[in-house]
Amino acid sequence: MRYISTRGQAPALSFEEVVLTGMASDGGLYVPETVPQLSHDDLAAMAGLSYAEIAFRVMQPYVNGEIDDETFRTIVTEAYATFSHDAVVPLNQLDANHFLLELFHGPTLAFKDVALQLLGRLLDHFLKKRGERAVIMGATSGDTGSAAIEGCRHCDNLDIFILHPYQRVSEVQRRQMTSVLADNVFNVAIEGNFDDAQAMVKASFADQSFLNGTRLVAVNSINWARIMAQIVYYVASAVALGAPHRKVSFCVPSANFGNVFAGYMAYRMGLPVERFVIATNANDILHRTLAANDFSKQELKATLAPSMDIVVSSNFERLLFEAYGRDGAAVADLLERFQVEPTALADAPLSRLREKFASHSVDDATILEVIREAHHRTQEILDPHTATGYRAAERERGDATVPMITLATAHPAKFAEAVVKAGFPGVPLPPHMDDLLEREERYTVLPAELSAVQQFVVDNRR
Ligand SMILES: *Cc1c(COP(=O)(O)O)cnc(C)c1O
């Protein structure tokens, strides 16, 4: 198995190379050249297996023999042993045929742990094998930074530098990053906004000469290994509800489209999925594209579901590649036009997408209403991201005899602001984190200047 670029120009890569590489050199994203298949019997045989075992079976073909089975099994087992629930991603029944898939039992209470616990270990494995070290740089306004830090804190061959805008992330989110005191973890508070931090990371990737040859690695959701890790919970939850003997549908609170694209991959591997419902907040490019063929950028809106605040959905390109029949030139042309002006998909690809995907957009007032309504009906307090999913799942349910699985992407304690606004006293942090606000913190405040940040990286990497 090789990995190819969605824009058709970059060289094909091995699994190892694709894990160590972010964006393809032609500006595209890497996808597997062929999709491994899970037969009816393969799926049936997964009933009752542990999450780690299902994870091994789903991901093993993508690894392509580049890690021996025993080592890969150990990596997977260790990654998911960090979750605080024995089921790793338990299902919680909401009504007769609507289920919540709780993806928030990892170290940082959001679904990004599922991918980043694995990615950190994969990177460390390959770097060790090569006798190399690497530097991770990322900018965060929330969930990704803490999940990346937790995923890399035990990695001997990685140093991680996460930039956040000084005094502009919530206390819980900041402390989840800054209270990790490992020797290879560096938190930098930038005297500027998120865009300043992001611009410095982008500039560092564009010109890596300041690192004198040390590899710089991206852990954002364009990394194929993140998608691969997320395929697993679609398979595991569907099997728990009776796949392959019956179909399920999924509803996914979406932003960069990495999560729901992983679901689509599960479907392409052979999982019987009736439909995917894409939930967005007011930043609704995905919904506008599917519902009205309006594929255009709009100004960023700050919402109560901040981890879904995006202008462009980077992983949507991977789905467009499939919808356009894997025609890299057509994808490149569409995305180049999209960068400069409002555009639209061609008819045939759009109708292909509409066969499998529905969408719904949920504004802030509705998020609060849904948190109250869901609590009234189920006694559950949903986080604001999951609330968009709950509403979208109900509105776009389709065939009501098919079980609907809504992905709960974060624990409500992580987004207490919305929960309090909805009229609840708040939600306590889970027991393993209840001393978070007392833990010692470590971070460095730096001006929003590229040279200062790069000097800090050079001085501190090991
Ligand atoms: C990142 C994130 C999302 C969006 O996921 P994508 O893969 O970018 O679509 C949704 N909810 C939460 C809580 C997140 O952290």
The ligand as an SDF file (V2000), in Angstrom:
LIG
                    3D

 15 15  0  0  0  0  0  0  0  0999 V2000
  -11.6640   19.3350   16.7180 C   0  0  0  0  0  0  0  0  0  0  0  0
  -13.0540   19.2530   17.2710 C   0  0  0  0  0  0  0  0  0  0  0  0
  -14.1880   19.1210   16.4320 C   0  0  0  0  0  0  0  0  0  0  0  0
  -14.0730   19.1470   14.9220 C   0  0  0  0  0  0  0  0  0  0  0  0
  -13.4950   17.9870   14.4020 O   0  0  0  0  0  0  0  0  0  0  0  0
  -12.9680   17.9520   12.8710 P   0  0  0  0  0  0  0  0  0  0  0  0
  -12.2530   16.6520   12.7640 O   0  0  0  0  0  0  0  0  0  0  0  0
  -12.0690   19.1390   12.7040 O   0  0  0  0  0  0  0  0  0  0  0  0
  -14.1540   18.0210   11.9720 O   0  0  0  0  0  0  0  0  0  0  0  0
  -15.4260   18.9740   17.0270 C   0  0  0  0  0  0  0  0  0  0  0  0
  -15.5680   18.9810   18.3770 N   0  0  0  0  0  0  0  0  0  0  0  0
  -14.5200   19.1030   19.2080 C   0  0  0  0  0  0  0  0  0  0  0  0
  -14.7500   19.1190   20.6810 C   0  0  0  0  0  0  0  0  0  0  0  0
  -13.2190   19.2330   18.7030 C   0  0  0  0  0  0  0  0  0  0  0  0
  -12.1730   19.3690   19.5350 O   0  0  0  0  0  0  0  0  0  0  0  0
  1  2  1  0
  2  3  1  0
  2 14  2  0
  3  4  1  0
  3 10  2  0
  4  5  1  0
  5  6  1  0
  6  7  2  0
  6  8  1  0
  6  9  1  0
 10 11  1  0
 11 12  2  0
 12 13  1  0
 12 14  1  0
 14 15  1  0
M  END
$$$$
